[in-house]
């Protein structure tokens, strides 16, 4: 008797499943197809991104080779294009483009590129800070010392990777402004800073000796 009830129960379940499938089967199939389409799209996108990165990498290093071959104008065109469409190589290409502008005597153009990099939300913070530092360096001969010191101030904070260079430039700006005591204090600090590169510490020690009464 129990076998009969079990068979009846299984038949009812099958009937219910058939009814559910008739009602919702097309939605289930559509959902599966949608998931498959998303997965396939992601795979295609990922492969496309990898191809683009390889292409950008080849163009970037190709441009560096052009510089080595004294074909700066051709390299500059590639870097300018990569700066707009180079993905992960965009920021590096902008630095290279700025360097080529400096080489050609266009310091104002280089400063404009560095300033754009420093303000870009798409660039890593360290690259932003480096761009800001390089902008100050290139504009320093024509900038008032106070402007230079103010722009360098955020880079002189503890923990900043560009701190030693920013301090050295700040001391130079103090000297340009005629503030010998402020420059001497910075050089002393830099000479004793074990985290600073050895060359900068040596220069700071020499300047300390030269400025000390």
C-alpha positions in Angstrom: 0.0 0.0 0.0 2.8 2.4 0.9 4.3 1.8 -2.6 1.1 3.0 -4.3 1.0 6.2 -2.2 4.6 6.8 -3.0 4.0 6.4 -6.8 1.0 8.7 -6.5 3.1 11.3 -4.6 5.8 11.2 -7.3 3.2 11.6 -10.1 1.8 14.6 -8.4 5.3 16.1 -8.0 6.0 15.5 -11.7 2.7 17.1 -12.6 3.5 20.1 -10.4 7.0 20.5 -11.9 5.5 20.3 -15.5 3.0 23.0 -14.6 5.8 25.2 -13.1 8.0 24.6 -16.1 5.2 25.6 -18.5 4.6 28.7 -16.5 8.2 29.8 -15.8 10.4 27.7 -18.1 11.0 30.4 -20.7 12.1 32.8 -17.9 14.5 30.3 -16.5 16.0 29.7 -20.0 16.2 33.5 -20.6 18.0 33.9 -17.3 20.5 31.2 -18.1 21.1 32.7 -21.6 21.6 36.1 -20.0 24.2 34.8 -17.6 26.0 33.0 -20.4 26.0 36.2 -22.4 27.4 38.2 -19.5 30.2 35.6 -18.9 31.0 35.5 -22.7 31.0 39.3 -22.8 33.4 39.5 -19.8 35.8 37.0 -21.4 35.8 39.0 -24.7 36.3 42.3 -22.8 39.1 40.8 -20.7 40.9 39.4 -23.8 40.4 42.8 -25.6 41.9 44.6 -22.6 44.9 42.3 -22.6 45.4 42.9 -26.3 45.1 46.7 -25.8 47.7 46.6 -22.9 50.1 44.6 -25.1 49.6 47.0 -28.0 50.1 50.0 -25.7 53.2 48.4 -24.2 54.7 47.8 -27.6 54.0 51.4 -28.7 55.4 52.8 -25.5 58.7 50.9 -25.7 58.8 51.6 -29.5 58.7 55.3 -28.7 61.5 55.0 -26.2 63.5 53.3 -29.0 62.8 56.3 -31.3 64.2 58.6 -28.6 67.4 56.5 -28.6 67.5 56.9 -32.3 67.2 60.7 -32.1 63.7 60.7 -33.5 62.2 62.8 -30.8 59.4 64.2 -33.0 58.1 60.8 -33.9 58.3 59.6 -30.3 56.5 62.7 -29.1 53.6 62.0 -31.4 53.3 58.4 -30.1 53.5 59.6 -26.4 50.8 62.2 -27.1 48.5 59.6 -28.5 49.2 57.2 -25.7 48.6 59.9 -23.2 45.0 60.1 -24.5 44.4 56.4 -25.3 47.2 54.4 -23.6 45.3 53.0 -20.6 47.9 52.1 -18.0 50.6 53.7 -20.1 48.9 57.1 -20.3 50.5 58.7 -17.2 54.0 57.3 -18.1 53.6 58.7 -21.7 52.7 62.1 -20.3 55.9 62.2 -18.3 57.8 61.2 -21.4 56.1 63.8 -23.5 56.9 66.5 -20.9 60.5 65.4 -20.9 60.7 65.7 -24.7 59.1 69.2 -24.4 61.8 70.2 -22.0 64.5 68.8 -24.3 63.0 70.9 -27.2 63.0 74.1 -25.0 59.2 74.1 -24.4 59.3 74.3 -20.6 55.9 76.0 -20.4 54.4 73.0 -22.3 56.1 70.6 -19.9 54.8 72.5 -16.9 51.3 72.4 -18.3 51.5 68.6 -18.6 52.9 68.2 -15.1 50.2 70.4 -13.7 47.5 68.3 -15.5 49.0 65.1 -14.1 49.2 66.5 -10.6 45.4 67.3 -10.7 44.3 64.2 -12.4 42.1 61.8 -10.4 43.2 58.9 -12.7 46.8 59.0 -11.6 48.3 57.3 -8.6 49.0 59.7 -5.7 52.8 59.2 -5.9 52.7 60.1 -9.6 50.6 63.1 -8.8 53.1 64.3 -6.3 56.1 63.6 -8.6 54.3 65.7 -11.3 53.8 68.5 -8.8 57.5 68.3 -7.9 58.7 68.4 -11.5 56.3 71.3 -12.2 58.0 73.3 -9.4 61.4 72.3 -10.7 60.8 73.5 -14.2 59.0 76.7 -13.1 61.4 77.5 -10.4 63.7 79.9 -12.3 60.7 82.2 -13.1 58.6 81.7 -9.9 58.8 83.8 -6.7 60.5 81.9 -3.9 57.3 82.1 -1.7 55.3 80.4 -4.5 57.8 77.7 -4.8 57.9 77.1 -1.0 54.1 77.0 -0.7 53.8 74.5 -3.6 56.5 72.3 -2.0 55.1 72.4 1.5 52.7 69.3 1.1 55.6 67.3 -0.3 57.9 68.0 2.7 55.6 66.2 5.1 56.9 63.1 6.9 56.3 59.9 5.0 56.1 61.6 1.6 58.4 59.7 -0.9 59.6 62.9 -2.4 60.3 64.7 0.9 64.1 64.9 0.7 64.0 66.5 -2.8 61.2 68.8 -1.8 63.2 69.9 1.3 66.4 70.5 -0.8 64.4 72.6 -3.2 62.7 74.5 -0.4 66.1 75.4 1.1 67.2 76.6 -2.4 64.1 78.8 -2.5 64.9 80.2 1.0 68.3 81.1 -0.2 66.9 82.8 -3.3 64.6 84.8 -1.0 67.6 85.8 1.2 66.5 83.7 4.2 69.8 82.1 5.1 68.8 80.9 8.5 65.7 79.0 7.2 67.8 77.4 4.5 70.5 76.4 7.0 67.9 74.8 9.3 66.6 72.7 6.4 70.1 71.6 5.3 71.0 70.6 8.8 67.8 68.5 9.1 68.4 66.9 5.7 72.1 66.1 6.4 71.0 64.1 9.5 68.1 62.4 7.8 69.1 58.7 7.4 66.1 58.1 5.2 67.3 60.6 2.6 69.5 59.4 -0.3 73.3 59.5 0.4 74.0 62.1 -2.3 71.4 64.5 -0.9 72.7 64.1 2.6 76.2 64.8 1.4 75.1 68.0 -0.5 73.1 69.1 2.6 76.2 68.6 4.8 78.3 70.7 2.4 75.7 73.5 2.3 75.4 73.3 6.1 79.2 73.8 6.4 79.1 76.7 3.9 76.2 78.5 5.5 77.2 78.0 9.2 78.7 81.1 10.9 
